Amino acid sequence: MRTSAVLLCLCLTAAWLTSLRHTQAEEHSALVANHPGNVHVVGETVRVPIPATWTSWRAIDVDGKEIGRGSLSKDPVDLGKLPVGYFEVLESAGPGIVTAAVLAPVEPVADTPIALDTAIAWFYPEPQQIRDACTLCRLAGVEWVRDRLSWPELQPARGVWADEGRYERAMRIEHEAGLKVLQVNHASPTWATDTQSRFPEDLQLVYEFYRGLAARWKGLADAIEPWNEPDIELFGGHTGCEIAAFQKAAYLGLKAGNPQQPVCGTVFAIDRAETLEEFGANEVFRYFDRYDLHHYIALPQYSRAYGRHRDVSGRRPLWTTEFNLPVNWSNEATKEPSQEELRVQGFRVAKVFSQALHEGSEKAFYFILGDYVERNLQYGLVHHDLTPRPAYVAFAAAGRLLNGAKPLGRIDLGDDLLKAYLFRTVVDGEERCTLVAWSETKPAALKLGSIDKAYDYLGREVADVAALQLTRAPLFLVTSPRGFPGVTIMPPPAKPAWSEGSPCPVVLQISGAGDVKQAAFQLDAERELRLTAYNFGDETAKGVLKVEGCTCSAPEITIEAGQKVDRILKVSDVEDITVELDLNEIGRAVAAARVVTNHNAGAIAH
């Protein structure tokens, strides 16, 4: 399980950024004008700058085939016009290496699902670095990127906002590059809570911040996730009930600040069944425009995970805003994977995209563009200086050949270990169908007619479409919009029924000693929980609380606009409790929680 936001923040301190700037200046006089990261488009002359300390060099492609050599008579090295692919320029008498790529041109359609987590505001401190990173995104067929925000930075005190800074600057540059921006928060300020990884207990603070954020970022943030991975301990270890109340307050605040602000769900890190079931029982579908999830799981587990998330989505669009199957690095100093692991990293890109899209993800943000390491794992598509790994070229192949992809189903090749996912796509400006296929077992011949063009995992065209072999390296097979007539296609998983309902301005919050691993509140001998009712509307709300599995100290309730009231819930000998408040034309508020009995004496702390 990766720990993205906090570790990203820790890794990208001011000292690290200063060091990075110096490293980039020294290593990269490396960027040729208009070619960040030595990334070119087919038809351009490939020129790769190399360090002046080299005396000679040779260049190879991803398969180790030599494509050029020479002495350092001029800088940059001129490799001529190269086909699509990944290339390395190697120091002949030393360990030096500079990477480059050639991509096919692509113009992403407006609804393409191929998206990228970039964390640009945290990774790249200088405007030109941001522009260069945005260029790599656009070249790879990306329309949406995921960035980062920090509540503690933006609001140093209640009601006090910082001047414009790195977040606004990054979003403006991203928009100039033609990108749309998904933003996400992951921490609370110290003035709002004693534990920054957890939500503030007072949801009025949540509502106020997000109302102000939506107003401040109108026209900048194209979508906002209120919190990153609250269902794991690193980001607070909240229960489904706690996540539900937070999401409702954040949603209402964002819509109050900007009624047109698209609001994503507080994004789940994992698919713990109990947490998701409790979340769903709180009828949260009324409080998000898109349902967001993350996963770093093996491919055979996708069906289970997506099924659980679909069940509580209310049929809102699914966005996968982080996903990957990272590889191990092999070099302690550089944190660079071995040549074999770099190939595997590239193989996995098309696989994770095709299975995520097949399961119903409408926008899938690969984690991550920049060089990023956790423990012994490397996630990044590019190095610190933006030069590519093979996986970046593989990502660009997905951006082009799965442009606008809509899942049609899985083709039965007669063996469950032979994978083939079919999509309706737009390839090179034309409506097409693209099949992504590979083998999870021994190589196997692929016998399908109607294949117009075939491409390998890097997007390199395969000449002989009549003799295709499925291996662990996926193929993209492009055909007409008719697909493959006569072939058995198993449809994608069915979407759940649409859940009707409008958000209620009154939010019910159940508070107690949450246990994320049990996905429940722990009860001591008193068996009491606190219920807080918040009125985020503009008129007084009156009603009678209806409770199941517990009793309420005073069920009749009146809440003035902008205020809150507390009640005590006495829990019966049950595992689930529900509280409802019918406010007639104002709406209906719901809170539901799982409970377990703590048999140890004393109160339980988070």
TILOLO-177911 format. One line per field, with one value per residue (C-alpha): x negated, y negated, z negated; residue in one letter; residue number from 0. Coordinates in nm, 3 decimals, m for minus. Example, Ala and Ser with C-alpha at 12.3 -4.5 7.8 and 13.67 -1.06 7.14 Angstrom:
# TILOLO-177911
u [m1.230, m1.367] $
v [0.450, 0.106] $
w [m0.780, m0.714] $
res [a, s] $
n [0, 1] $
//
This chain:
# TILOLO-177911
u [0.000, m0.156, m0.136, m0.129, m0.033, m0.214, m0.532, m0.522, m0.502, m0.787, m1.004, m0.952, m1.074, m1.243, m1.588, m1.511, m1.374, m1.686, m1.901, m1.686, m1.718, m2.098, m2.098, m1.879, m2.092, m2.406, m2.268, m2.044, m2.180, m2.008, m1.684, m1.682, m1.454, m1.093, m1.186, m1.153, m1.298, m1.438, m1.088, m1.028, m0.744, m0.777, m0.925, m1.148, m1.524, m1.622, m1.894, m2.007, m2.242, m2.506, m2.754, m3.072, m3.278, m3.193, m3.453, m3.238, m2.890, m2.667, m2.287, m2.053, m1.680, m1.473, m1.577, m1.948, m1.992, m2.256, m2.127, m2.432, m2.772, m3.030, m3.278, m3.188, m3.245, m2.929, m2.651, m2.376, m2.411, m2.217, m2.038, m1.841, m1.475, m1.373, m1.052, m0.831, m1.025, m1.246, m1.617, m1.930, m2.251, m2.528, m2.870, m3.114, m3.381, m3.167, m2.832, m2.658, m2.316, m2.073, m1.730, m1.503, m1.173, m0.988, m0.609, m0.336, m0.127, 0.205, 0.487, 0.689, 1.066, 1.257, 1.368, 1.058, 1.018, 0.638, 0.528, 0.219, 0.140, m0.137, m0.144, m0.294, m0.260, m0.472, m0.719, m0.820, m0.895, m0.987, m0.737, m0.945, m0.962, m0.582, m0.550, m0.785, m0.592, m0.268, m0.424, m0.503, m0.142, 0.000, m0.241, m0.121, 0.247, 0.350, 0.641, 0.676, 0.402, 0.424, 0.243, 0.218, 0.336, 0.264, 0.532, 0.267, 0.084, 0.391, 0.564, 0.311, 0.588, 0.967, 1.106, 0.758, 0.637, 0.279, 0.179, 0.177, m0.114, m0.237, 0.105, 0.264, m0.050, m0.058, 0.309, 0.278, m0.016, 0.166, 0.465, 0.239, 0.114, 0.471, 0.497, 0.782, 0.696, 0.826, 0.721, 0.697, 0.634, 0.485, 0.437, 0.601, 0.439, 0.319, 0.569, 0.854, 0.742, 0.473, 0.406, 0.342, 0.396, 0.756, 1.061, 1.148, 1.411, 1.609, 1.764, 1.838, 1.465, 1.478, 1.776, 1.617, 1.285, 1.435, 1.685, 1.396, 1.179, 1.446, 1.493, 1.117, 1.049, 1.347, 1.211, 0.894, 0.984, 1.184, 1.271, 1.191, 1.146, 1.200, 0.958, 0.704, 0.742, 0.907, 0.979, 0.616, 0.427, 0.172, 0.449, 0.647, 0.789, 1.152, 1.460, 1.714, 1.952, 1.688, 1.597, 1.963, 2.024, 1.706, 1.795, 2.140, 2.004, 1.730, 1.973, 2.218, 1.935, 1.793, 2.135, 2.204, 1.876, 1.936, 2.258, 2.092, 1.790, 1.764, 1.717, 1.556, 1.592, 1.343, 1.122, 1.084, 0.742, 0.868, 1.187, 1.243, 1.597, 1.712, 1.596, 1.765, 2.089, 2.105, 2.026, 2.304, 2.557, 2.511, 2.658, 2.359, 2.433, 2.631, 2.312, 2.066, 2.072, 1.815, 1.712, 1.333, 1.113, 0.748, 0.587, 0.241, 0.360, 0.287, 0.487, 0.697, 0.829, 0.973, 1.311, 1.364, 1.249, 1.447, 1.755, 1.749, 1.700, 1.972, 2.218, 2.192, 2.144, 2.511, 2.412, 2.220, 1.922, 1.624, 1.290, 0.975, 0.752, 0.445, 0.346, 0.030, m0.158, m0.505, m0.835, m1.137, m1.442, m1.778, m2.029, m2.053, m2.211, m1.979, m1.668, m1.652, m1.495, m1.694, m1.657, m1.420, m1.208, m1.191, m1.046, m0.798, m0.696, m0.624, m0.430, m0.203, m0.078, 0.163, 0.270, 0.376, 0.551, 0.742, 0.866, 0.957, 1.152, 1.319, 1.439, 1.607, 1.355, 1.446, 1.127, 0.810, 0.515, 0.194, m0.033, m0.270, m0.453, m0.757, m1.033, m0.882, m1.004, m0.853, m1.055, m1.201, m0.940, m0.973, m0.648, m0.757, m0.725, m1.015, m1.335, m1.395, m1.507, m1.194, m1.385, m1.170, m1.160, m1.012, m0.688, m0.640, m0.645, m0.405, m0.178, m0.183, m0.089, 0.217, 0.292, 0.300, 0.445, 0.699, 0.792, 1.157, 1.184, 1.529, 1.530, 1.711, 1.612, 1.361, 1.300, 1.294, 0.971, 1.038, 0.809, 0.865, 0.494, 0.517, 0.647, 0.820, 1.017, 1.205, 1.276, 1.440, 1.171, 1.058, 0.717, 0.538, 0.860, 1.077, 1.337, 1.190, 1.195, 0.884, 0.817, 0.556, 0.432, 0.159, 0.080, 0.038, m0.093, m0.313, m0.315, m0.014, 0.075, 0.351, 0.603, 0.832, 0.934, 1.005, 0.692, 0.597, 0.288, 0.101, m0.124, m0.346, m0.338, m0.539, m0.314, m0.560, m0.380, m0.410, m0.460, m0.320, 0.035, 0.090, m0.163, m0.091, m0.195, m0.049, m0.319, m0.339, m0.407, m0.062, 0.040, 0.276, 0.479, 0.670, 0.962, 1.273, 1.562, 1.733, 1.479, 1.440, 1.765, 1.841, 1.615, 1.765, 1.750, 1.829, 1.972, 1.821, 1.968, 2.316, 2.358, 2.572, 2.911, 2.913, 2.983, 3.221, 3.195, 3.094, 2.849, 2.992, 2.839, 2.857, 2.575, 2.585, 2.248, 2.197, 1.880, 1.697, 1.388, 1.346, 1.153, 1.056, 0.953, 1.289, 1.463, 1.672, 1.702, 1.581, 1.817, 1.709, 1.926, 2.140, 2.229, 2.269, 2.196, 2.243, 2.473, 2.417, 2.667, 2.531, 2.753, 2.559, 2.874, 3.020, 3.339, 3.426, 3.466, 3.708, 3.786, 3.788, 3.497, 3.586, 3.333, 3.271, 3.038, 3.012, 3.206, 3.169, 3.156, 3.397, 3.530, 3.711, 3.463, 3.446, 3.135, 3.097, 2.929, 2.553, 2.571, 2.536, 2.688, 2.567, 2.747, 2.635, 2.709, 2.734, 2.653, 2.842, 2.692, 2.662, 2.396, 2.550, 2.731, 2.918, 3.040, 3.276, 3.418, 3.705, 3.724, 4.002, 3.928, 3.576, 3.480, 3.384, 3.064, 2.922, 2.634, 2.550, 2.268, 2.127, 2.047, 1.842, 1.805, 1.471, 1.427, 1.129, 1.185, 1.143, 1.209, 1.070, 0.867, 0.811] $
v [0.000, m0.327, m0.638, m0.909, m1.247, m1.264, m1.105, m1.324, m1.625, m1.500, m1.415, m1.748, m1.979, m2.307, m2.154, m1.874, m2.118, m2.335, m2.028, m1.921, m2.259, m2.238, m1.879, m1.967, m2.268, m2.054, m1.744, m1.924, m2.165, m1.845, m2.003, m2.094, m2.390, m2.275, m1.915, m1.869, m1.540, m1.472, m1.372, m1.418, m1.354, m1.133, m1.330, m1.550, m1.520, m1.370, m1.567, m1.458, m1.672, m1.477, m1.585, m1.757, m1.510, m1.224, m1.142, m0.912, m0.761, m0.502, m0.496, m0.198, m0.132, 0.045, 0.386, 0.305, 0.254, m0.005, m0.302, m0.526, m0.603, m0.875, m1.094, m1.417, m1.643, m1.836, m1.877, m1.774, m1.429, m1.411, m1.077, m1.179, m1.095, m0.793, m0.587, m0.566, m0.422, m0.457, m0.524, m0.550, m0.736, m0.562, m0.685, m0.454, m0.469, m0.512, m0.458, m0.767, m0.737, m0.988, m0.870, m0.996, m0.909, m0.949, m0.954, m0.948, m1.265, m1.249, m1.492, m1.367, m1.379, m1.572, m1.267, m1.050, m0.837, m0.841, m1.076, m1.128, m1.210, m1.469, m1.647, m1.930, m2.194, m1.980, m1.835, m2.134, m2.468, m2.671, m2.787, m2.646, m2.306, m2.312, m2.403, m2.122, m1.868, m1.989, m1.945, m1.581, m1.530, m1.677, m1.484, m1.163, m1.229, m1.359, m1.597, m1.572, m1.584, m1.542, m1.796, m1.865, m2.128, m2.181, m2.317, m2.413, m2.622, m2.784, m2.871, m2.938, m3.046, m3.018, m3.257, m3.375, m3.292, m3.296, m3.503, m3.327, m3.084, m2.764, m2.601, m2.885, m2.933, m2.565, m2.552, m2.860, m2.708, m2.375, m2.554, m2.745, m2.406, m2.292, m2.063, m2.025, m1.994, m1.765, m1.888, m1.690, m1.774, m1.536, m1.721, m1.949, m2.263, m2.254, m2.523, m2.289, m1.961, m1.810, m1.538, m1.677, m1.344, m1.339, m1.542, m1.828, m1.708, m2.027, m1.999, m2.370, m2.423, m2.178, m2.355, m2.699, m2.595, m2.427, m2.707, m2.953, m2.725, m2.688, m3.064, m3.130, m2.868, m2.932, m2.885, m2.717, m2.381, m2.178, m1.920, m1.875, m1.566, m1.681, m1.426, m1.165, m0.805, m0.865, m0.493, m0.407, m0.504, m0.727, m0.969, m0.948, m0.596, m0.704, m0.484, m0.484, m0.683, m0.951, m0.973, m1.011, m1.306, m1.480, m1.431, m1.580, m1.891, m1.937, m1.894, m2.147, m2.393, m2.354, m2.400, m2.703, m2.861, m2.778, m2.600, m2.485, m2.330, m1.959, m1.768, m1.426, m1.181, m1.164, m0.904, m0.553, m0.387, m0.029, 0.171, 0.283, 0.422, 0.310, m0.049, m0.075, 0.081, m0.163, m0.452, m0.342, m0.314, m0.689, m0.762, m0.970, m0.936, m1.259, m1.445, m1.375, m1.422, m1.145, m0.850, m0.823, m0.526, m0.416, m0.077, 0.078, 0.436, 0.730, 0.754, 1.056, 0.844, 0.567, 0.734, 0.762, 0.409, 0.237, 0.442, 0.319, m0.041, m0.027, 0.098, m0.223, m0.470, m0.536, m0.494, m0.819, m0.812, m0.618, m0.799, m0.605, m0.888, m0.681, m0.337, m0.154, 0.173, 0.039, 0.220, 0.259, 0.042, 0.217, m0.067, m0.210, m0.535, m0.617, m0.421, m0.307, 0.031, 0.290, 0.311, 0.604, 0.426, 0.116, 0.335, 0.486, 0.137, 0.058, 0.382, 0.306, m0.031, 0.099, 0.384, 0.168, m0.080, 0.181, 0.365, 0.048, m0.088, 0.250, 0.242, m0.093, m0.366, m0.671, m0.860, m0.678, m0.877, m0.676, m0.735, m0.910, m1.126, m1.228, m1.023, m0.893, m0.617, m0.448, m0.184, 0.029, m0.069, m0.308, m0.461, m0.736, m0.747, m0.990, m1.080, m1.391, m1.579, m1.465, m1.228, m0.921, m0.566, m0.308, m0.329, m0.690, m0.576, m0.294, m0.548, m0.762, m0.453, m0.412, m0.783, m0.745, m0.397, m0.415, m0.775, m0.822, m0.453, m0.313, 0.052, 0.303, 0.617, 0.897, 1.136, 1.501, 1.649, 1.991, 1.951, 1.727, 1.644, 1.498, 1.144, 0.937, 0.619, 0.439, 0.065, m0.184, m0.448, m0.743, m0.664, m0.926, m1.122, m0.831, m0.620, m0.276, 0.024, 0.112, 0.453, 0.475, 0.833, 1.027, 1.363, 1.434, 1.779, 1.914, 1.738, 1.813, 1.742, 1.486, 1.587, 1.293, 1.156, 0.794, 0.649, 0.334, 0.243, 0.385, 0.202, 0.325, 0.198, m0.112, m0.195, m0.070, 0.071, 0.447, 0.531, 0.886, 0.885, 1.237, 1.392, 1.221, 1.388, 1.302, 1.269, 1.082, 0.767, 0.639, 0.561, 0.291, 0.423, 0.157, 0.235, 0.075, m0.048, 0.285, 0.459, 0.832, 0.976, 1.332, 1.324, 1.395, 1.081, 1.087, 0.746, 0.524, 0.547, 0.398, 0.061, 0.047, m0.120, m0.499, m0.615, m0.909, m1.184, m1.544, m1.669, m1.788, m2.101, m1.935, m1.689, m1.433, m1.336, m1.042, m1.073, m0.829, m0.612, m0.501, m0.185, m0.183, 0.184, 0.293, 0.019, m0.065, m0.279, m0.108, m0.132, m0.143, m0.049, m0.362, m0.260, m0.623, m0.809, m1.176, m1.294, m1.643, m1.794, m2.080, m2.315, m2.442, m2.587, m2.935, m2.857, m2.700, m2.322, m2.142, m1.774, m1.459, m1.220, m0.861, m0.615, m0.242, m0.039, m0.318, m0.577, m0.955, m1.193, m1.442, m1.339, m1.665, m1.898, m2.261, m2.394, m2.756, m2.835, m2.805, m2.641, m2.293, m2.098, m1.789, m1.483, m1.168, m0.829, m0.530, m0.221, 0.104, 0.451, 0.428, 0.403, 0.118, m0.203, m0.446, m0.801, m0.979, m1.330, m1.406, m1.781, m1.773, m2.018, m2.086, m1.725, m1.412, m1.363, m1.019, m0.884, m0.516, m0.350, m0.013, 0.043, 0.297, 0.341, 0.267, 0.506, 0.318, 0.055, m0.313, m0.532, m0.461, m0.727, m0.760] $
w [0.000, 0.111, m0.105, 0.159, 0.023, m0.310, m0.181, 0.127, m0.101, m0.320, m0.022, 0.145, m0.129, m0.053, m0.096, 0.146, 0.400, 0.376, 0.430, 0.721, 0.891, 0.868, 0.993, 1.288, 1.377, 1.376, 1.543, 1.786, 1.995, 2.108, 2.227, 2.593, 2.664, 2.703, 2.623, 2.245, 2.131, 2.480, 2.592, 2.965, 3.207, 3.515, 3.802, 3.587, 3.578, 3.245, 3.075, 2.730, 2.518, 2.328, 2.058, 2.177, 1.972, 2.210, 2.473, 2.684, 2.691, 2.846, 2.872, 2.845, 2.859, 2.593, 2.729, 2.708, 3.084, 3.161, 3.360, 3.354, 3.205, 3.208, 3.025, 2.854, 3.151, 3.097, 2.844, 2.871, 3.029, 3.356, 3.395, 3.701, 3.748, 3.543, 3.523, 3.217, 2.927, 2.621, 2.666, 2.453, 2.522, 2.326, 2.225, 2.404, 2.134, 1.827, 1.657, 1.795, 1.956, 2.105, 2.219, 2.495, 2.659, 2.986, 2.978, 3.239, 3.240, 3.057, 2.993, 2.695, 2.735, 2.472, 2.276, 2.300, 1.987, 2.002, 1.723, 1.510, 1.149, 1.162, 0.822, 1.024, 0.751, 0.518, 0.767, 0.973, 0.802, 1.111, 1.376, 1.663, 1.494, 1.467, 1.835, 1.931, 1.724, 1.884, 2.228, 2.149, 2.040, 2.359, 2.581, 2.414, 2.489, 2.147, 2.091, 1.709, 1.446, 1.071, 0.856, 0.480, 0.233, m0.135, m0.369, m0.629, m0.369, m0.222, m0.551, m0.830, m1.068, m1.069, m0.812, m0.709, m0.361, m0.240, 0.062, 0.396, 0.422, 0.580, 0.615, 0.809, 1.018, 1.112, 1.209, 1.430, 1.616, 1.644, 1.797, 2.036, 2.154, 2.222, 1.920, 1.674, 1.305, 1.032, 0.687, 0.363, m0.003, m0.258, m0.588, m0.843, m0.989, m1.349, m1.449, m1.346, m1.504, m1.722, m1.465, m1.117, m0.944, m1.068, m0.974, m1.208, m1.453, m1.397, m1.051, m1.048, m0.991, m0.700, m0.546, m0.582, m0.427, m0.124, m0.069, m0.065, 0.151, 0.420, 0.435, 0.441, 0.710, 0.936, 1.287, 1.158, 1.003, 1.256, 0.990, 0.620, 0.403, 0.043, m0.111, m0.010, m0.133, m0.474, m0.508, m0.592, m0.905, m0.732, m0.638, m0.960, m0.971, m0.955, m0.959, m0.679, m0.897, m0.966, m0.597, m0.504, m0.739, m0.624, m0.257, m0.309, m0.482, m0.222, 0.068, m0.073, m0.133, 0.218, 0.379, 0.157, 0.271, 0.637, 0.738, 1.064, 0.888, 0.976, 0.649, 0.636, 0.353, 0.070, 0.235, 0.094, 0.077, 0.048, 0.080, m0.280, m0.259, m0.605, m0.553, m0.215, m0.338, m0.629, m0.396, m0.161, m0.445, m0.498, m0.153, m0.052, 0.320, 0.294, 0.201, 0.483, 0.859, 0.912, 0.700, 0.661, 0.573, 0.569, 0.607, 0.613, 0.626, 0.854, 1.174, 1.063, 0.772, 0.990, 1.029, 0.652, 0.578, 0.849, 0.765, 0.405, 0.510, 0.776, 0.514, 0.309, 0.596, 0.661, 1.027, 1.025, 1.262, 1.127, 1.132, 1.047, 0.934, 0.843, 0.966, 1.061, 1.029, 0.944, 0.986, 0.758, 0.798, 0.809, 0.766, 0.413, 0.531, 0.820, 0.717, 1.079, 1.167, 1.358, 1.736, 1.697, 1.436, 1.658, 1.932, 1.688, 1.574, 1.938, 1.994, 1.701, 1.823, 2.088, 1.860, 1.568, 1.795, 1.992, 1.685, 1.496, 1.793, 1.847, 1.485, 1.541, 1.458, 1.665, 1.582, 1.479, 1.339, 1.355, 1.052, 1.125, 1.382, 1.175, 1.021, 0.698, 0.464, 0.160, m0.017, 0.263, 0.523, 0.816, 0.946, 1.182, 1.560, 1.587, 1.403, 1.194, 1.506, 1.697, 1.925, 1.989, 1.874, 2.115, 1.914, 2.026, 2.389, 2.296, 2.129, 2.445, 2.646, 2.423, 2.461, 2.839, 2.889, 2.604, 2.680, 2.580, 2.489, 2.405, 2.292, 2.512, 2.326, 2.305, 2.592, 2.497, 2.633, 2.484, 2.183, 1.880, 1.880, 2.229, 2.182, 2.450, 2.375, 2.651, 2.659, 2.888, 2.949, 3.157, 3.306, 3.515, 3.549, 3.669, 3.487, 3.435, 3.206, 3.008, 2.855, 2.580, 2.553, 2.374, 2.217, 1.846, 1.935, 2.213, 2.552, 2.768, 3.128, 3.174, 3.435, 3.506, 3.841, 3.929, 3.765, 3.953, 3.752, 3.456, 3.212, 2.931, 2.573, 2.670, 2.962, 3.225, 3.526, 3.574, 3.940, 3.964, 3.829, 3.959, 3.719, 3.389, 3.065, 2.727, 2.460, 2.130, 2.335, 2.439, 2.795, 2.921, 3.213, 3.405, 3.633, 3.776, 3.556, 3.628, 3.406, 3.459, 3.599, 3.500, 3.195, 2.850, 2.639, 2.268, 2.176, 1.907, 1.555, 1.534, 1.372, 1.057, 1.050, 1.030, 0.675, 0.664, 0.408, 0.343, 0.081, m0.248, m0.408, m0.750, m0.817, m1.098, m1.246, m1.481, m1.690, m1.913, m1.931, m1.572, m1.489, m1.123, m1.120, m1.254, m1.054, m1.360, m1.670, m1.985, m2.279, m2.643, m2.941, m2.899, m2.542, m2.438, m2.116, m2.036, m1.761, m1.618, m1.376, m1.160, m0.966, m0.665, m0.512, m0.533, m0.726, m1.060, m1.051, m1.282, m1.311, m1.519, m1.515, m1.428, m1.568, m1.528, m1.751, m2.006, m2.204, m2.186, m2.480, m2.315, m1.974, m1.899, m1.736, m1.620, m1.446, m1.349, m1.015, m1.045, m1.387, m1.535, m1.823, m2.009, m2.138, m2.319, m2.168, m2.402, m2.197, m2.243, m2.214, m1.833, m1.564, m1.360, m1.443, m1.220, m1.281, m1.042, m1.041, m0.804, m0.747, m0.488, m0.206, m0.341, m0.290, m0.477, m0.677, m0.757, m0.966, m1.005, m1.199, m1.289, m1.656, m1.851, m2.224, m2.383, m2.675, m2.819, m3.083, m3.004, m2.709, m2.366, m2.192, m1.817] $
res [m, r, t, s, a, v, l, l, c, l, c, l, t, a, a, w, l, t, s, l, r, h, t, q, a, e, e, h, s, a, l, v, a, n, h, p, g, n, v, h, v, v, g, e, t, v, r, v, p, i, p, a, t, w, t, s, w, r, a, i, d, v, d, g, k, e, i, g, r, g, s, l, s, k, d, p, v, d, l, g, k, l, p, v, g, y, f, e, v, l, e, s, a, g, p, g, i, v, t, a, a, v, l, a, p, v, e, p, v, a, d, t, p, i, a, l, d, t, a, i, a, w, f, y, p, e, p, q, q, i, r, d, a, c, t, l, c, r, l, a, g, v, e, w, v, r, d, r, l, s, w, p, e, l, q, p, a, r, g, v, w, a, d, e, g, r, y, e, r, a, m, r, i, e, h, e, a, g, l, k, v, l, q, v, n, h, a, s, p, t, w, a, t, d, t, q, s, r, f, p, e, d, l, q, l, v, y, e, f, y, r, g, l, a, a, r, w, k, g, l, a, d, a, i, e, p, w, n, e, p, d, i, e, l, f, g, g, h, t, g, c, e, i, a, a, f, q, k, a, a, y, l, g, l, k, a, g, n, p, q, q, p, v, c, g, t, v, f, a, i, d, r, a, e, t, l, e, e, f, g, a, n, e, v, f, r, y, f, d, r, y, d, l, h, h, y, i, a, l, p, q, y, s, r, a, y, g, r, h, r, d, v, s, g, r, r, p, l, w, t, t, e, f, n, l, p, v, n, w, s, n, e, a, t, k, e, p, s, q, e, e, l, r, v, q, g, f, r, v, a, k, v, f, s, q, a, l, h, e, g, s, e, k, a, f, y, f, i, l, g, d, y, v, e, r, n, l, q, y, g, l, v, h, h, d, l, t, p, r, p, a, y, v, a, f, a, a, a, g, r, l, l, n, g, a, k, p, l, g, r, i, d, l, g, d, d, l, l, k, a, y, l, f, r, t, v, v, d, g, e, e, r, c, t, l, v, a, w, s, e, t, k, p, a, a, l, k, l, g, s, i, d, k, a, y, d, y, l, g, r, e, v, a, d, v, a, a, l, q, l, t, r, a, p, l, f, l, v, t, s, p, r, g, f, p, g, v, t, i, m, p, p, p, a, k, p, a, w, s, e, g, s, p, c, p, v, v, l, q, i, s, g, a, g, d, v, k, q, a, a, f, q, l, d, a, e, r, e, l, r, l, t, a, y, n, f, g, d, e, t, a, k, g, v, l, k, v, e, g, c, t, c, s, a, p, e, i, t, i, e, a, g, q, k, v, d, r, i, l, k, v, s, d, v, e, d, i, t, v, e, l, d, l, n, e, i, g, r, a, v, a, a, a, r, v, v, t, n, h, n, a, g, a, i, a, h] $
n [0, 1, 2, 3, 4, 5, 6, 7, 8, 9, 10, 11, 12, 13, 14, 15, 16, 17, 18, 19, 20, 21, 22, 23, 24, 25, 26, 27, 28, 29, 30, 31, 32, 33, 34, 35, 36, 37, 38, 39, 40, 41, 42, 43, 44, 45, 46, 47, 48, 49, 50, 51, 52, 53, 54, 55, 56, 57, 58, 59, 60, 61, 62, 63, 64, 65, 66, 67, 68, 69, 70, 71, 72, 73, 74, 75, 76, 77, 78, 79, 80, 81, 82, 83, 84, 85, 86, 87, 88, 89, 90, 91, 92, 93, 94, 95, 96, 97, 98, 99, 100, 101, 102, 103, 104, 105, 106, 107, 108, 109, 110, 111, 112, 113, 114, 115, 116, 117, 118, 119, 120, 121, 122, 123, 124, 125, 126, 127, 128, 129, 130, 131, 132, 133, 134, 135, 136, 137, 138, 139, 140, 141, 142, 143, 144, 145, 146, 147, 148, 149, 150, 151, 152, 153, 154, 155, 156, 157, 158, 159, 160, 161, 162, 163, 164, 165, 166, 167, 168, 169, 170, 171, 172, 173, 174, 175, 176, 177, 178, 179, 180, 181, 182, 183, 184, 185, 186, 187, 188, 189, 190, 191, 192, 193, 194, 195, 196, 197, 198, 199, 200, 201, 202, 203, 204, 205, 206, 207, 208, 209, 210, 211, 212, 213, 214, 215, 216, 217, 218, 219, 220, 221, 222, 223, 224, 225, 226, 227, 228, 229, 230, 231, 232, 233, 234, 235, 236, 237, 238, 239, 240, 241, 242, 243, 244, 245, 246, 247, 248, 249, 250, 251, 252, 253, 254, 255, 256, 257, 258, 259, 260, 261, 262, 263, 264, 265, 266, 267, 268, 269, 270, 271, 272, 273, 274, 275, 276, 277, 278, 279, 280, 281, 282, 283, 284, 285, 286, 287, 288, 289, 290, 291, 292, 293, 294, 295, 296, 297, 298, 299, 300, 301, 302, 303, 304, 305, 306, 307, 308, 309, 310, 311, 312, 313, 314, 315, 316, 317, 318, 319, 320, 321, 322, 323, 324, 325, 326, 327, 328, 329, 330, 331, 332, 333, 334, 335, 336, 337, 338, 339, 340, 341, 342, 343, 344, 345, 346, 347, 348, 349, 350, 351, 352, 353, 354, 355, 356, 357, 358, 359, 360, 361, 362, 363, 364, 365, 366, 367, 368, 369, 370, 371, 372, 373, 374, 375, 376, 377, 378, 379, 380, 381, 382, 383, 384, 385, 386, 387, 388, 389, 390, 391, 392, 393, 394, 395, 396, 397, 398, 399, 400, 401, 402, 403, 404, 405, 406, 407, 408, 409, 410, 411, 412, 413, 414, 415, 416, 417, 418, 419, 420, 421, 422, 423, 424, 425, 426, 427, 428, 429, 430, 431, 432, 433, 434, 435, 436, 437, 438, 439, 440, 441, 442, 443, 444, 445, 446, 447, 448, 449, 450, 451, 452, 453, 454, 455, 456, 457, 458, 459, 460, 461, 462, 463, 464, 465, 466, 467, 468, 469, 470, 471, 472, 473, 474, 475, 476, 477, 478, 479, 480, 481, 482, 483, 484, 485, 486, 487, 488, 489, 490, 491, 492, 493, 494, 495, 496, 497, 498, 499, 500, 501, 502, 503, 504, 505, 506, 507, 508, 509, 510, 511, 512, 513, 514, 515, 516, 517, 518, 519, 520, 521, 522, 523, 524, 525, 526, 527, 528, 529, 530, 531, 532, 533, 534, 535, 536, 537, 538, 539, 540, 541, 542, 543, 544, 545, 546, 547, 548, 549, 550, 551, 552, 553, 554, 555, 556, 557, 558, 559, 560, 561, 562, 563, 564, 565, 566, 567, 568, 569, 570, 571, 572, 573, 574, 575, 576, 577, 578, 579, 580, 581, 582, 583, 584, 585, 586, 587, 588, 589, 590, 591, 592, 593, 594, 595, 596, 597, 598, 599, 600, 601, 602, 603, 604, 605] $
//
